Amino acid sequence: MSKNLVTKHNELIESSYRLTLTEARIIFYGLSLVNPTAKDFNYQFRIDIKAFAKMFGLENSKDLYSHLKTAAMDKFWLREFTFPTTNDRKLRVGWLSGIEYGDKEGYLKIFINPQLQPFLHQMHNNFTSYHLENIAKFKSIYSVRFYEIALMQLKKLPRDVVSFKMLISEIKETLEIDDKYKKFSHFKTRVLEKAKKEINKHSDIKLNYEAIKQGRTFHEIKFTVSYREKQNEEQLPLLEAQTINLSPTIIEKAKNILLRQNNRLDVYSIAEEFKAFAQKNGKPNNINGAFIGFVKKKIAKTE
């Protein structure tokens, strides 16, 4: 599981879309196979049913191939997401461009829409990476969405605890559930509470929230997110093996290099991309030296 890294552009994380949990798992399985720093982007991936089952704890599921095929061929084929472009315009894009299958051999290949490439590949800044194991045990698609949004906010700033606010109408638009949970009590129980419990139980972050009223009506949610302070004994060795620490001193050195070159690349985004690259290709012996070399290569590409 330690190699199953998902990297997505923040605009994709913030975009408006609705997926079932199975549809999301199909996409995340594919994204975990994508090397975001590779020269070429692989638009297609074959689902290894056994690997998929193990990844999401579905070893006891009956006829998983048929279930995945039905999910892909049914509504997922039509699923789209919306994100803002320039001049207050929005773009609606489909997730998939094709599906290839063979029932006799349990063969299922997914073709990602090529228009997704800028959100998944060769990203220089404004992206978020995480290990698939942190969402693999979620049973609610809302837990997945809130995890990504919360982690994105946490990684934007070099702080241990980050707070951010979202209008309830904004949350519903992002999740594309404007037509659901009209009563706040239903929205709280079925969306917010469920996501909070699963994130705090199964992931590497801790999420809390406060509902804020405008007059007599709940209007927005204040979220507070932090990395979990304690890990259970089973998780700890795995997380230690995955961790790539960059000291504040080396981050500051990288900042100064960018400033001297008059380069506007974000040092923290470069750090996340470096971590993703190192976790995919192996932890270098000299972390700080490798990171500075990585920064210089990024600068060279933008000149």
MARLO-824806 format. One record per residue: residue in three letters; x, y, z of N, C-alpha, C, O, CB in turn. Coordinates in steps of 0.02 Angstrom, whole numbers, plus 50000, padded with zeros to 5 digits. Glycine has a CB too. Layout:
// residues N
ALAXYZXYZXYZXYZXYZ
...
// end
This chain:
// residues 303
MET500404994050000500005000050000500425006350000500195011649977499545000050059
SER501045006050026501445012050033501615015249966501775021249964502075010450069
LYS501585011449911501735014249846501125017049811501185020149758502055008949803
ASN500535016149840499915018349808499785025649823499375027349865499325014049831
LEU500135029949788500095037049798499625040249747499665038849687500785040349794
VAL499165044449771498695048049728498905055349727498975058449780497955047149752
THR498985058149667499165065249660498665068649614498555066449558499895066049633
LYS498365074049638497845077449600497945085049605498155087649657497135075549625
HIS497805088449551497805095749551497255098149598496715095149600497725098649479
ASN497385103549634496895106049681496245108349648495715108149679497185111749720
GLU496285110449585495675112349550495215106349539494605107049539495845115549482
LEU495515100449531495115094449525494795092649592494225090449594495545088549499
ILE495175093449645494905092149712494315096749728493835094649759495455092849765
GLU494375103049707493855107949723493285108049673492775111449684494155114749726
SER493345104349618492825104449567492185101249591492185097449640493075101049504
SER491645102649556490985099949575490865093449537490875093249476490425105049560
TYR490735088149575490555081749544490235077149594490295078049655491165078449512
ARG489875072249568489565067149610489765060249583489645058649525488785067849611
LEU490075056249626490245049349609489985044849665489925046949722491015048549600
THR489835038649648489705033649699490385031549728490905033049699489305027449670
LEU490375028049784491005025849814491365021049767491985021349761490865022549882
THR490995016549734491305011749688491625015449629492185013749609490795006749663
GLU491285020349601491565024149546492205027849567492695027949530491055029249519
ALA492185030749627492775034149653493355029349662493925031049648492615037649719
ARG493205023349686493735018349696494055016349630494655015149627493455012249733
ILE493655015849578493935014249512494425019549490494975018049467493365013449460
ILE494235025849498494675031349479495295031449522495855032249497494295038049484
PHE495215030749588495795031149633496265025249622496875026049628495555031149706
TYR495995019449605496425013749588496875015649529497475014349529496005007449572
GLY496565018649478496955020649419497455026149435498025025949411496485022949365
LEU497245031049475497705036549491498295034249532498835037049527497325042049529
SER498195029049572498755026449612499285023149568499845022049591498495021349664
LEU499105021649506499585018649459499945023949416500415022449381499235013649414
VAL499705030149420499985035549380500595038549413500575040349472499455041049367
ASN501135039149376501725042849400501655050049376501745051349316502395039449374
PRO501505054749422501375061549400501975065149372501915070449341501105065449458
THR502575062349383503185065649358503475062249296503985064549270503715065749413
ALA503155056949272503405053349213503355057849152502965062549150503005046849202
LYS503755056249102503765060349041503095059949004502845065048981504325058048994
ASP502815053948999502195053048964501635051149012501755047949064502265047648910
PHE501035053148996500445051649037500095045449010499925045148951499965057749040
ASN499995040549054499655034449034498905035349044498665035749100499915028349074
TYR498535035548989497825036948992497405030749010496815031449024497585039648926
GLN497705024949011497315018849022497615014649077498215014749089497275014748957
PHE497185010849110497425006149160496955000149163496355000749154497475009549230
ARG497264994349175496874988249182496774986849256497244987349296497234982249147
ILE496164985149275496024983649344496184976349359495884971749331495284985149361
ASP496664975349403496814968749429496314967449486496364970449539497574968149455
ILE495844963049474495284962049522495544960149591495294962749641494814956649496
LYS496034955749595496304953649660496644959549695496554960549755496794947849651
ALA497034963349657497374969149687496874974449709496954977549762497864972249637
PHE496344975349669495824980149686495474978049751495364982149795495314980749629
ALA495304971649755494964968949815495394969849877495144971849930494784961549805
LYS496034968449871496484969149928496574976449948496594978050007497164966049911
MET496604980749898496714987849911496154990849953496274994949996496774991549845
PHE495524988749939494944991749972494604986950022494054988350045494444993949921
GLY494934981450039494664976850087494034973350064493564972350102494524980350150
LEU494024971450000493424968449970493534961149952493214958549906493204972349908
GLU493994957749987494164950849970493564946149974493534941149939494714948250016
ASN493084947750017492504943450026491914945349982491374942349987492284943450098
SER492004950349940491464952549895491334947249842491804944649811491624959349863
LYS490704945749830490524940849779490494944149710490184949449702489844937549797
ASP490804940949662490794943149592490974950549585490594954549558490104941849561
LEU491554952349611491784959249610491864961849539491724967749526492444959949648
TYR492084957649494492174959849424491514962449395491494967849366492434954049381
SER490974958549404490324960649377490094967149409489794971449376489804955149388
HIS490224967849473490024973949509490394980049481490094985249470490174973149585
LEU491044979249469491444984749443491254986349371491214992149351492194983149447
LYS491134981149332490934982149262490274985849258490194990549219490884975449226
THR489794983749300489134987049300489204994349319488894998649289488654983449348
ALA489604995749371489705002649393490015006849338489805012549326490155002849455
ALA490515004049303490855007749250490415008849189490415014149159491485004149229
MET490025003749171489625003949111488965007649121488655009849072489484997049087
ASP488755008349183488105011549196488185019149200488295022349149487805008849262
LYS488125022049259488135029249265488835032249259488905038049237487835031249330
PHE489345028549278490025031349278490225033649208490585038549200490525026349304
TRP489995030049159490145031749090489905038849073490185042149029489825026649042
LEU489385040949108489085047549095489305052849145489135058749137488335046949095
ARG489685050849195489865055549248490325061149221490755059949179490215051949305
GLU490215067149247490625072949229490785076949291490505075849344490245077349177
PHE491255081549284491385086249338491455093149309491605094049250492015084249378
THR491345098149352491355105149331491885108949371491935108249431490655108349340
PHE492265112949336492755117249370492775124049336492635124549276493455113949371
PRO492945129349374492955136049345493555137049300494095134449313492945141249399
THR493455140949246494005142949203494075150449208493905153249260493885140649128
THR494325153849158494415161049161493765164749146493295161849118494955163249112
ASN493745171049165493175175449149492515172749174492005173149140493135176549074
ASP492525169949235491905167449267491555162049226490955161049232491435173149279
ARG491935158549185491645153049146491785146449181492245145949222491925153049075
LYS491395141349164491495134749192491535129549136491235130449083490925132949241
LEU491915124249148491995118949099491745112449128491905110749185492735118349077
ARG491345108749089491075102349109491435096949070491425096949008490295101949098
VAL491755092249105492175087149073492005080249099491865079349158492925088649085
GLY491995075249054491875068449074492495065149103493055067049086491615064349016
TRP492395060249147492955056649178493275051649130493885051049128492725053149240
LEU492855048049092493105042549052493035043848978492605047648955492735036149070
SER493485040648939493425041048866493295034148836493135033648777494075044048836
GLY493355028848876493235022148849493275016848903493585017848955493715020648793
ILE492965011048889492985005248933493064999048890492684998148842492345004748978
GLU493544994848906493654988648870493564982948920493834983148975494364988448835
TYR493184977748900493064972248948493014965548913492884965148853492434973648987
GLY493134960348951493064953448927492784949248983493134947849032493754950548902
ASP492174947248977491824943749032492144936949048492174935049107491104942749014
LYS492374933348998492644926649010493274926749053493394922349093492784923148944
GLU493674931949043494304932349081494284937449137494784938649169494874934049034
GLY493704940449148493644945449201494104951349188494444953849233493804942449268
TYR494104953649126494564958749102494204965549099493674966049069494854956949033
LEU494504970649131494194977249132494744982549126495174983149169493774978249196
LYS494714986349071495204991749061494834998349056494324998949022495634990548996
ILE495095003249092494785009849095495225014849058495835014949067494675012149168
PHE494915019049016495265024248979495065031049008494485032949005495105023848902
ILE495545034649037495415041149066495365046449011495735046248962495975043049117
ASN494905051049020494825056548972495475060448967495725062849018494235061248994
PRO495765061148907496395064848899496375071948925496895074848941496595064948826
GLN495765074848929495715081748955495885082249029495965087749056495005084348943
LEU495945076449062496135076449133496885077049144497105078049200495875070149165
GLN497275076349091497995076249099498275082149139498685081049184498325076249031
PRO498065088349126498355093949165498215093549239498565096849279498085100449138
PHE497715089649259497535089149329497875083149364497805082349425496785088549336
LEU498235079049325498515072949353499255071949337499575067549366498135067049327
HIS499535075949292500195074349265500605080549254500355085649231500125070449200
GLN501255080149270501735085649259501485092249289501505097449256501855086449185
MET501245091849351501005097849386501595101149422501975097749457500435096049436
HIS501675107549414502235111149445502045114249512502485115749552502485116449397
ASN501415115249523501195118049587500445116849595500115114149551501355125749591
ASN500185118849653499475118549666499185111449660498685110449626499105123249619
PHE499505106649692499255099849692499315096749761499665099349804499625095549640
THR498975091149771498975087649836499095080249824498795077249779498305088749874
SER499535077249865499685070149860499525066749927499605069749980500425068949842
TYR499295060549923499165056749983499175049349966499115047449908498485058650016
HIS499255045150018499275037950008498565035250009498155037050051499705034550062
LEU498435030849962497765028149953497515024650015496905024350027497755023349895
GLU497955021950055497755018450116497365022950164496985020450205498375015750151
ASN497465029550158497115034150203496375034950187496005037450229497455040850201
ILE496165032850128495445033250112495155026350095494555025750083495345038050053
ALA495575021250094495365014650070494805011550112494395007750086495955009950070
LYS494765013250176494265010250220493625014350226493165012350261494555009250289
PHE493605019950192493005024150194492415020550162492485017150111493135030950160
LYS491825021350191491215018450164490755023850134490235022250106490845014550217
SER490955030050142490555035650116490965039750067491545041450082490295040050174
ILE490675041450011491015045649962491135052649991491605056049972490615046149897
TYR490705054750038490795061350069491425061550111491755066750116490185063150113
SER491605055950142492225055550180492825056750134493295060250152492295048750216
VAL492805053750075493345054650025493405062050006493955064750006493205050349962
ARG492855065149991492875072049967493125076750022493545081050010492175074349944
PHE492865075950083493085080250138493815079050157494165083650175492635079250199
TYR494025072750152494725071250166495175075050117495665078250139494855063650160
GLU495025074850053495445078150003495445085750014495965088950011495205076549933
ILE494855088550026494795095850035495185097950098495545102950096494055097950040
ALA495095094250152495425095950215496185095250210496555099550233495165091550272
LEU496415089850179497135088750171497435094050126497985096450139497275081750142
MET497075096050074497305101250029497415107750068497935111050059496795102449972
GLN496945109550111497015115550151497595115050200497955119850212496365117050189
LEU497685109150229498225108050277498915108550244499385111150274498155101250311
LYS498965106150182499605106250147499775113050117500355114350101499605101050093
LYS499275117350111499405123950082499835128250128500225132450105498755127550069
LEU499775127150194500145131150242500565126650286500335121350306499665135450285
PRO501185128750301501625124650343501445125250417501845127450458502355126750333
ARG500835123250434500595123650503500345116850526500175112550485500025128950510
ASP500335115950592500095109650620499335109250620499045103850614500365108750690
VAL499015115050627498285115350629498055120950582498325126450584498025116550702
VAL497565119450541497305124350493496545124450498496215119250504497525122650420
SER496255130450496495525131250495495325134650430495675138950404495275135450556
PHE494745132650404494475135850344493715135350346493435131050380494765132450280
LYS493395139750309492665139950309492385138550240492695140450189492415146850334
MET491815135350238491455134250175490715135550187490435133150237491575126950147
LEU490405139250142489685140050145489345133250135489595129150097489435145150093
ILE488795132150169488435125850160488215125150087488235119650059487825125450207
SER488015130650057487815130449986488415128649942488325125249891487525137249964
GLU489005130949960489615129349923489785121949929489985118749881490205133649947
ILE489705119249990489835112150001489365107949959489575103149926489765110350075
LYS488725109649959488235105749922488355106249846488255101349810487525108249938
GLU488585112049824488745112749753489345108549734489345105349681488875120149735
THR489855108449777490455104449765490295097049763490565093349721490985105849819
LEU489865094749808489675087749811489105086049763488915080249754489475085949882
GLU488825091249732488245090549686487665086949721487395082049697488445086749623
ILE487495089649780486925087049818486445092749836486145092749889487165083449883
ASP486385097649791485945103349803485235101149815484855104449850485975108249744
ASP485045095449785484355093049789484245088349849483705085549856484175089549725
LYS484755087449891484705082749946484815086250013485095091750016485205077049938
TYR484585082950066484695085150135484475092450146484875096650165485435084450153
LYS483845093650133483575100450141483605102650214483725108450229482855100750115
LYS483485097850260483535099450331484265099050353484625094450335483105094650374
PHE484485104050391485185104050413485345097950456485895095250452485345110350452
SER484865095650495484975089850538485155083750496485565079650516484365088450581
HIS484835082950437484985077350392485675078150361486055073350355484445076750337
PHE485825084350341486475085850311487035084450362487555081750345486505093150286
LYS486915086450423487415085450476487535078050489488105075750493487195088950540
THR486985074250497487045067150515487325062950458487775058850469486365064450535
ARG487075063950397487245059550342487855061650302488145057550266486665059050295
VAL488055067950308488635070350271489215072150318489735069050316488445076350228
LEU489105077250360489645079850401489885074850454490485073450460489415086250435
GLU489415072150492489605067550547489905061150520490405058650547488995065950590
LYS489605058450468489865052250439490585053250414491015049050426489415049750382
ALA490695058850380491375060250354491865061250411492415058650409491355066350309
LYS491665065050461492105066450518492315059950553492895058950568491755071150568
LYS491835055550566491985049350602492455044850562492925041950590491335045550617
GLU492325044150497492755039850456493455042650448493945038950451492445038650388
ILE493495049150437494155052350429494565051650493495155049950490494075059750411
ASN494255052950550494615052650613494795045550634495275044450671494205055950667
LYS494425040750609494555033750627495075030450582495495026650605493915029750625
HIS495045031950517495435028050468496015031850435496445028650405494985025550416
SER496035038450438496525042050399497095044850442497135043550502496195047750361
ASP497525048650409498105051550443497985058650468498445061950492498695051550396
ILE497365061150462497205067850486496615067550534496255062550538497045072550426
LYS496525073050570495965073750616495555079650594495825085050583496215074550689
LEU494895078650588494455083850563493905085350613493575080750639494145081850495
ASN493805091650628493245093950669492895099650633493175102650587493485096150740
TYR492295101050653491925106550620491455109950669491275107250721491535103850559
GLU491275116050651490795120050689490295123050641490485126350593491145125550732
ALA489655122050653489135124850611488985131950634488865133150694488485120550613
ILE488985136750588488895143850604488235146350575488065144950518489485148050577
LYS487865149850616487205152350595487245159450568487675163450587486715152150654
GLN486795160850522486665167750500485935169050516485485166650482486825168750422
GLY485825172850568485145173450593484945166950628485275164850676484655175050536
ARG484405163850605484165157650636484335151550594484155145850612483415157950647
THR484695152650539484845147250492485585145750490485995150350489484585148850422
PHE485755139450490486455137550482486685139450411486375137650362486565129950495
HIS487245143050409487455146250347488125143550320488205142750259487515153750357
GLU488595142250364489255139850343489555135250395489325134750452489715145750330
ILE490085131850374490425127150417491155129250424491495130650374490375119850389
LYS491395129550486492095130750499492435124150514492265120750563492185135750558
PHE492905122250472493265115950480493945117250512494265122350498493345112250412
THR494155112750555494835112950584495155106150570494875100950586494825114550661
VAL495755106350541496085100150521496805100150545497145105250545496055099150444
SER497035094250566497725093450588497945086350573497525081950562497795095050664
TYR498595085250573498845078450568498725074850634498755077950687499595078350548
ARG498595068450630498475064650691499115064350732499655062950706498225057650674
GLU499045065550797499625065550841499855058550858500455057350868499475069350905
LYS499385053950862499555047150880499325042250827498785043050798499245045250948
GLN499735037250813499555031950767499575025450805499965024650852500035031750706
ASN499155020750786499185014350820499815010550800500135012250750498555010150805
GLU499995005550839500625002050829500674998850761501224998150734500714996750882
GLU500114996950732500124993650666500284998650611500614996850563499454990250652
GLN500045004950619500155010050567500845013050571501125014950520499625015450573
LEU501125013650631501715017750642502315015750599502605020250568501905017350713
PRO502515009450596503105007750554502995009550481503465011750448503255000450560
LEU502385008450456502245009950386502295017450373502595019550323501535007550367
LEU502015021450419502035028650409502745031450415502925036050380501575032050460
GLU503135028550460503825030750467504225029350403504645033350383504165027450526
ALA504075023650372504425021750311504235026450254504635027650209504275014550292
GLN503615029050256503375033350202503615040550210503675044150160502615033250199
THR503765042650272503895049650286504545052050255505065048850262503915050750361
ILE504515057650221505105060950195505095068050223504695072250202505125060850115
ASN505545069350269505555075850303506045080550271506615078750257505715074850377
LEU505815086750260506255092050235506295097250290505785099850313505995095150168
SER506895098850312506985103450368506795110550347506835112250288507705103150393
PRO506585114650396506435121750382507035125350350506945129850309506235125450446
THR507635123250369508245126350341508295125150266508455129750228508875123750377
ILE508165118950245508235117350174507665120450134507755122250076508255109650164
ILE507065121050165506515124450132506695131850121506555134650068505865123850174
GLU506995134850172507195141850166507735142750113507725147650075507455144450234
LYS508195137950109508715138250057508405137849988508605141549942509215132550066
ALA507915133549980507575132949916507195139349898507195141449841507085126949917
LYS506885142449948506545148949938507035154149911506875157749863506235151450004
ASN507625154449941508115159349921508355158149849508485162849811508715159249969
ILE508425151749831508625150149762508095152649713508255155549661508725142449754
LEU507455151549730506905153849687506905161449682506795164149628506235151349714
LEU507025164849738507035172149739507605174949696507515179749659507095174849810
ARG508195171849702508765174249663508655173449588508905177349548509395170449683
GLN508265168249571508115167049500507495170849478507275170349420508025159549488
ASN507195174649525506575178349511506035173549485505675175149438506705183949459
ASN506005167849517505525162649495504945162349544505045162549605505875155649491
ARG504335162049518503735162349560503455155449580502905155049607503205166249525
LEU503815150249566503595143549586503515143249662503905146349699504085138149562
ASP503015139649685502875139049756503315133549786503275127749765502125137549769
VAL503725135249835504205130549863503855124649898504105119049897504665134049912
TYR503275125949928502925120549964502605115649915502575109649928502375123550010
SER502375118149858502115113649806502665109449776502575103549762501765117649751
ILE503255112549767503835108749742504025103349792504205097749773504445113449728
ALA503985105049857504155100149909503685094249906503905088549914504125103449978
GLU503035095549896502545090049892502685085749830502635079649832501835092749890
GLU502855089049774502995085249713503635081049722503665075449698503075090049653
PHE504125083849757504745080149770504605074049814504865068649801505265084749805
LYS504185074849865504005069249908503655063749869503785057849877503565071749966
ALA503195065949825502835061149784503315057349739503255051249730502295064549742
PHE503785061049709504275057949665504715052949704504835047449680504715063349632
ALA504945055049762505385050749803505025044549827505315039149831505665054649862
GLN504385045249845503995039549869503845034649814503755028649826503355041849902
LYS503815037149753503705032849695504335029249674504325023449654503425036849637
ASN504905032749678505525030249649506055028149700506595025849681505805035449604
GLY505895028949764506375027049815506665032949851506845037949820506915022849784
LYS506725032349917506975037849958507725038749947508105034149959506825036450033
PRO507945044749926508665045849913509055046049978508785047650031508775052449875
ASN509695044449975510125044450034510225051550061510205052650122510805041350018
ASN510325056150016510415063150036509775066950019509705069749964511035066450000
ILE509305067150066508645070250054508715077550035508425079849985508205069550116
ASN509095081350075509155088650063509495090249997509275094649960509545091850120
GLY510035086549981510385087649918509945085949858509935089549808511015083549915
ALA509575080449865509125078449810508575083549800508375084949743508825071549824
PHE508315086349855507785091349850508025097649815507675100349772507505093049919
ILE508625100149834508885106149802508995104849727508865109249686509545108249836
GLY509235098949710509315097249639508645097149604508595099149546509655090549632
PHE508135094649638507465094449610507195101449597506885102749545506985090649658
VAL507325105949645507115112949637507455116249577507125119749538507275116949701
LYS508105115049570508475118049514508225115549447508205119349398509215116549521
LYS508025109149443507745106449382507085109649366506925110849308507675098949388
LYS506685110949418506035114249408506135121249380505775123449335505645114449474
ILE506635124649407506785131449383506995131349310506775135449269507335134749426
ALA507425126449293507665125949225507105124749176507115127249119508185120249220
LYS506605120849196506035119349152505605125449137505275125649086505615113849182
THR505615130349183505185136149175505535141949140505225147049124504925138449242
GLU506185141149129506565146649098506515146449022506795150648988507305146449119
// end
